Amino acid sequence: MLFVYQELAKLYTCRSATFPEQRTMTDTDKPMNFIQQIINADIESGRIKEVVTRFPPEPNGYLHIGHAKSICLNFGLATQYGGRCNLRFDDTNPEAEDQTFVDAIIDDVNWLGFKWEGEPCYASDYFDQLYDWAKVLIKENKAYVCELSAEEIRQFRGTLTEAGSNSPFRQRSPEESLKLLELMRLGEIDEGAMTLRAKIDMASPNVNLRDPVIYRIKKLPHQRSGNKWNIYPSYDFAHGQEDAIEGVSHSICTLEFAANRPLYDWFTENLPVPSIPRQYEFGRLNLNYTVTSKRKLKKLVDENHVSGWDDPRMPTISGMRRRGVSARSIRNFCGSLAVAKTDGVVDVAQFEHFVRDDLNTNAKRVMGVLHPVRVCITNYDVSSTELISVLNHPNDEALGSREISFSHQIFIDKNDFSQDVSLSRKKFKRLVLGDYVRLRGAYIIRADDLVEDDSGTLLEIKASIVPNTIGLDAPEGIRPRGVIHWVDARTAVDCQVNLYDRLFSHPSPGDGDVDFVAQINPNSLISIMGCKVEASLGEALVGEHYQFEREGYFVRDINNHPQLTFNCTIGLRDNWKT
């Protein structure tokens, strides 16, 4: 793992050039990834005086775990080199974008622990400048207004093995193109009737250079600029110029933009931009048993396969947050990943390892019973209640302690009791009729009898305590089978518990001709009502992580529910079977 990420995992709340522990990469901080090598060379050659990166999402959906890698990389590099990283919204497509997504992205990046200098930037901030630069290209005979339809443009473009053909409008005079562009801007031309195209090379082996569209007519209001514009720049035209305006030194993208880099360079080289950024590409993060395509995620939401973008089963940052995944575990996971020039698929178990490792260290221990059955302690005073002090974490006294109550009636989990007296101790280390078990932090008890209804359903267990066994060894001749969790029936709080599993049952959802929706795991969500948790959880804070002893890691749901609700983040161990 890179040194920088090891350090940032400890220190992350990232910020811009004011980060208190700025440092410069030295030869002792090896190994370096290829982007760090490029930056070092750029500093040594004098090409740059400041490292400036950016994270530029389009606000047409929620951020997901793949974006987290890019966020950590861009903000992390800026921090490492004492530079800055901009948060910028590439809001050039009003049809798909919304302020709701803008707000969610800002919230997610903040929650991950990153800060940017000043206010977020927007492509729409530069629409006037981009329009002026489009006119520069026209005046220099490097762009023209084309009247081919979208389908005709595709036909004229050619194929990967055959050159394209020039548009019949390619020789249109700059004067005429300028007039038509202005009419397009004013909304006097119908949608689809005209586009503005760069004049590059219809025979280029790179199809992205075959006179790409740089402005198209969209008579739609923009979430920030309102009805000012009837034309909007393409992503390819806007992106490099935005970087140039913001002084970005290293524009770091995922590999799918590699073929767009010559176009990125063509625009910055042929326009009077204030700086010359350079684009570099790295392998994107792909997890098995997961989809990160915005199109597919949107389909899951729109078709109600999930409850929304923040459904705890979704790979979105807001979904993981609601599930109880910590920002720290996401940063640590992203810091462990290679920054390489190839794509790869990471086993989701690797991500889960970081989640589990973080929660094991930082989550308070509490007790909750998911399938409660009442236990009546027959030799305990019915009018008495005993307070027992227990640590919130067995290995971290800094997390403090709490008091739990004990009375003559408690709840244990049905799965922790068996009537089968023949069960071996090795096979069943829980409560068996006629045998002993220790209650976590409390007494040793023996199951003496049980109460069932006419159908044989267990209603209650009759048990007795072994006196003076709190925190003490069992008396001679008594050997408890194991330790189980419990809650006091008098003070227990009712709640709902949501158990989550992987959303998809196939490691590569949608591979081949299979509809990825058909591979949704039918058991990805199981809601359990009537659970019992200890009294302290009645005031559980949203975002506070808990280990329900012997069950897993849980967090109170962010959403308001009629009843106290906890979401299971992850189990204590990986029980997934492939």
N, C-alpha and C positions, 0 to 999 in steps of 0.2 A: 504494500500500500504506500502511496506517496506520502512523504513527510507532511506536506502541506495539509493534506486531508486528515492526517492523524491529529495535527494540531487544531485544525479548524473544527473537528468534531468536538473538541473540548471547549472551544472558545466561541462557537457560532452564536452570537448575534452579529452577522456580517454587516458592514457598512462601507461607505465609500472611502475616500482618501483620509478620513478622520479616524479610521480604525486604530485603536490604541497600540496594537502590536504589529505594525507594518514591518515587513521584512523583504529582503531581496533574495531571490534564489542564488545559492552559492553552489560550488562544486561538491560540497559535502552533503547536499540534499539530494542524493541520487536514490533511485532512478528517477529521471524526468520523462514525462510523456512528450510526444512529438510537438504539441502546442507550446509547452514550456520551452523546448529547445528553440522553436521559432522565435518566441518572445525574447529569449536571451540573446539570440543572434541579432534581432532587430534593435535591441538596446545597445549592444556592442557596436553595431554599425552606425548608430545614430539615426536610424530611420525614424524612430519614435522617441519622444521625450516623456511620454506618459502612456501607461497601459489603460485603454478604455475599451470595455466590453459592453454588451447589452443583452438583455433577455427580451425578445420581441414577439410575444404571443399574439395571434389573431383572436379578438374577443368573440368567438363564435362557438364557445363551449367552455367547459371547465378544464383546469389543468389536471394532468394525470401523472403517474409515477415516471413515465418517460420524460416529461417536462422537468421533473425534479432533478434528474441527472444534469440537464442543461443549466438549470438554475444554479445548482451547486458548483458546476464547472465555471460558469461565467462570473458569478459573484466571488467564487473562491480565487480565481486567477487575479481579478482586480484587487482583492484584499492582499493576496500574497505579494503583489508587485507595488503595493501602495498606490494603486490607481482608483478608478471608479467604474461602476457598472450601472447602466441605465435600465430602467424598466420602461419599455416602449410598446404601445399597442399598435399593431399594424392593421388599423381599422379602415381598409380601403374597399371593403365589400359590405355596404349597408344592408344588403338583403339578408345576410346571415348573422349579423352582429347585433349586440344588444348591451345596454348599460348593465344589465344583471350580470353578464359575463365579465365585464370590466371590474365590477365591484368584487365578484368572487375571486378573480385572479389577484387583485390587490390584497385581499384578505389572505389568500393562500400563501403568497410570497412572504407577506409579513409573518404569518404563522410559522413558516419554515425557519424564520429567524434572520431574514435578510432585509437590509435597508438600502435605499438608493438615494442619490444626491438630489435634493429638490423634489419637484413634483414629477409624477410619471409623464413620459413623453407620448405623443400620439402622431401617427402618420398624418392624420387630419390637420395637425398643427402646421404642416408643410404643404398643404394643398395649393396655396397660392404660388409658392416657390416652384413646386413641381410643374404647375401649369406654365409658368414662365420658361422653365427649362425645356418643356415640350416644344414651345414656340422657337427656342434656340435651335433645336434639332431640325425643325421644319425650315427655318431660315438658312441653315447650312446644308439643306437638301439631304438630311439624314433621317427624315421622317416624312410621312405623307398620309393624307386621309384616304382610306380605302372603302369602297362600297361593296366589296364582296361580303356575302353572308358568312356566318360562322362555319357552316357546312362547306361552303366554297373555299374558305381559307384553309380548312383541313384538307380538301382535295388538292389545292394548289401547293400545299406544303411538301408533298412527296412522301417518301418512306425513309426508313433507316438505310436502305440500300439504293434508293433512287432520289436524285436531286429534285427540288421543287421547281415550280414555274412562277415567273414574275406575275404579279397582279397587273391587270390592264390599267390600273390607276397608279402604278408605281412611278410613272413619269409626270404625274400631276405637278403643276408648278407650285413652288412654295407659297406664292401669293394666294392661289386658290385654296390650298390646304389650310392656310391661316384663317381665311374667311370661313371655311366650312367648320374648322375647329371651334371658332367663336360661336357659330350657330348651334353646334352640338352643345357647347357649354350653356347657352341660353335656353336650351330645351326646345329648339325649333326643328330638330331632326328626330325622327322616330327611333325608338330603341331597335337595335339590330340593323339599322340601315347603314351605319357608318362606324368605322373605328379609326383610331390613329395608330399607325404601325411604324416601327423603326425600319429604316432602309439599311439592311446589313448585307446578307448574302443568301439568296435562295438556293444556292448549291452547296452550302456549308455542310460538312458531315455531321455537325451538331445541329439538330433540328431546332433547338432553342434560338439559334441565330438566323433562322429563316424568317426574317421580317416579323418579329413578334408584335403582338398587339400591346400598346402601352396606354391607351385610353379607350374605354368603352362607354356607351351611353347607358345609364341606369337612372331612370327618373324616380328615384326613391329618396326619401328624407334620410339624413344621416343623424345618428344619435347625438352628435356633437355640433355639426355645422348646419343642421336643419335642412332647409330647402335651397341653400346657396348653390349647390352643384347638381348638375344633371349628367355629368360625366365623372368617372372615377379612374384613377391610375391603377394599372395592374400591379400586382405584388412585385414582379421583377423590375418594373420601372421605379417603383417607390423605394424598394428596400435599400439598395446601395446608396441612393441619394440621401435617405434618412441617416444612414451611418455616417456619410460625409458631413452632413450638417451638424451632427452631434459629436464629431471628432472621434468616432470609433476607430481604434487602431487595429483591432482584431475582431472581425465579424465571424463568430464561431457558429456553424450550422451543423445539422446532421447530414448524413451522406446522400440523402435523396436530392440535396441541392447542389451536388458536385457538378452535374451537367449544366447547371444554371450559372456557374461561376464565370465562364467566358462572357456571358451576357452582362452579369454584374460589373465586370471589368470594362466592358465596352461602354456602358453608360457613364461610369465615373471618368473614363479617359476622354470621352467626347463631350463632356459638359463642364462648365466653369464652376465645379464644386469647390468648397473651401478646404477640403482635405481629401486624401486618397486612402480609403480603408482597404483592407485586404480580407478576403473571405477564406476560411479554412473549415474543413468538414471532418467530423468524427462519427464513429459508429453509434447509432441510436440504441437505447435500452429497450429490449424486448423480453418479456417474461412469459414463460409457458403458463398454460391454464388461464390466460389473460388476453383481452383485446384492448388495444390502446388507440385504434383508429377512431377519430372523432365521429366519422360517419356511423360506425358500428355502435359507439357509445350513445350517440343521439338516437339511433334506432331502438336501443334498449330502453331509453327514457320515453320516447314518443309512443312506443307500443306497450308501455306499462309492464315490461318484464322486470323492471326495478321501480322503486318508489320515487326516484329522481336522480339527478346528477350526484347528490351526496348520499345515495344509498350506501350503507356500509360494505356491501359486496362489490361496489364499483372500484376500479383502480384509480379513481380521481383522488386528488389530495384531500378534498373536502370529505369524500367518502371514507378514506382511511382515517382522517381525523375524527370523524363521527364514530368510527369503529373503535377508536382508542389507540391507534398507532401514533406513537410520539414523533414529533418533528425531529428529535435527536436521532431516533433510530433510522429515519429516512435519510438524514444527512450522513450518518455513519455508513449506511448501505451504499449510497451513491459514492462516498469517498473510497469505498473498497473496489469499485469497478474500474476496469482498465479504460483509459482514454486512447482509443485505437482508431485505425483507419478502416476497420471492417465492422460490419454489423454482427451481432451474435445474439443468441437466446440464453438468458439467465434462468436457471431453475428457481421457481418461486420459493422453494424451500430455503434458498440462500437469503432472500429477503426476509422470510419468516424467522430465520436464525437471528438476524439483527433486531427484529422486533422483540422476540422472546428474550434475548440477552439483555436488552435495555430494560424491559419491564421486570425481569428477575432482579435487577440491581436496584430499581427505583420505585417499584410499586409497593404500596402498603399491603400488608397481609390482613385479611378480614375473613369472616366465615359467612357463607351463604349456603342454604340448602335448596336445591332445585326441585327435588321430588320428596317433599316432607312427609314424614310419618311421626306421629306423636309418641313420645316415650314418657311414661309415668314412673317417677322414682318413688317407690313405695316406702322406703325407709328414710325419706327426707321430709322435714317439717313443711307442711303445706303452706304455712304462713310465713316462711322464711325466704329471703332472697339474699344471695351471697354475691359480692362483687369481687371479681378476679382480675388482677392486673396482668396484661400480656403485652409483649413488645409488638410494635407495628411492623418490624422487620427483624428476623433472627440475626442478621449480620450487619445491621446498621442502627445503632442506638440513637443516631441523630434524628431518625424518623419518629422517635418518641414511643410512647406506650399509650394504652387506653384501658378502660375498665369494661369488662363484659359481665353481665349478670347471669346467675345460675339459680334455678328454682326447682321445684319438684316436678315440673313438666318442661321437657325440651323437645326439639325437633331434630331428627337425624334424617339422612337420605335413605329412601326405601332400598336403594341398591347397596346400602351398607349393612343390610340385615338379611339373614337367611335362617329358615327353619331347619335346614338340612344339617343335622348334627354330625353327619358323616364326612362333611367337607374337611379336607386336610388344612392345617394351618398354612402350609406353603401355598395352597391354591386360593384360599379365601382368608385374607388378613383383616377381617372386619368382624362385626357382631354376629354371633351364632347363638341360637337358643341354648341356654344352659352354660354359656361360656362368657369370657371376659373380653373387654376392649377398653382402651383408654380414650377418653374424650380430650381433644386437643386443648391443652392448657388447664384442664380440670381433672375430675375424678376418673378412676377406673370404675366401670359399671359392669354388671352381669345381667344378661337377659333371662328373666325367670319365667315369663309367660307371655301370651299374646291374646288380643281380642280381635275377632273377625266377625263380619256380618254373615248373613245366611248364604251369600254367594261365595264365601271364602275370601273376600277382600280384607286385607289387613287394615284394621282401624287403629290399633294402639299396641304398643309393646310395654309390658310390665317389667320393670328392672329395679335393681338395687345398687346403691353405690358402695364402694369399698371406702370406709372412712379414712381420713388423713392420708390421702394419696395425691393431693394437688402438689405437683412439683417434687414428689417423692417416689422412690422406687416401690414397686409392688411388694406387699408382704410375702413372706416365704410361703410357697405353695400356690401362689396365684401368678399366672403368666398370661398377660393380655395377648390376644392375637395380633393386635396392631393399634393404630391411632386413627380415629375418625373425627370429622368435623361435626359441629352441632350449633344450634342457636337456642336461646332461652325462649320458651313459648310465651311467657308473660310480656316480654319486651320486643319480640320479633316484629319486623316490619314486612308487610306484604309487598311484593313487587312482581314485575314481569321481567323475564330474561329472554333475550334474543340470541340464539346460537347461530353463528355464521360459519359457512364453509366456502370453499372456492366456488365461484359463480359458474364455472364451466367444468364439466367432467372429462373433457378431452384436452390433452396438452397443447394442441394447436387448433383452437376453435376456428372452424370455417375452412380448414384445409381441403383442397380438392373442390368438388362440386357440392359439398355439404353446407347447408345453411347453418351458420354459427349459432343461430338462435335455437336450433334443434338440439344443440349440445349443452344447453343450460342444465346445470346440476339441480334436479328437483328438490334436493335436500340442502340447498345453499342457505336456506333460512328456516329455522325451527323456533317458534315462539312458545315459551312455557309460561303459563299463568300460575298464580298461586304459590310462587316461590317465597321462601322466608329468608331474610337476612338479618344480621345483628343490628341492634338499635342504632349504632353509630352511623350506619349507612342511610338512615332516614334523612340526614343532612349532607349527603354526599354531594360534592361540588362537581359541576360539569367540567370535564377535562382532567379530573383527578383519577389516577390509575390505581386499580386495586387488583390484588391477587385473591380470588376466592379460593381459600386453601383446598387443595386436592381437586380443584375444578378447572381453573384457568385464570386468565387475566380479563378484567372487565372494566368498563367505564360507563358512567351515567350518560344516557342518551342526551344529545344536545337539544333535540326537539322536545317540546312540551307534550306530555301525555297525561291522560286522566289518572294514571297510576305511575308510581315510581318505576322507571325502566332502565335496565342495564343491558349493554351490548357486550357480547363476548368478543374480545380482540383476537385472542389466540389461545389455544390449549397449552398446558404445561409442557407437552412434548408433541412431536410430530407423529400423528397417528395416520397420516394420509397413506393410502395404499394405491400403488399404480398397477 
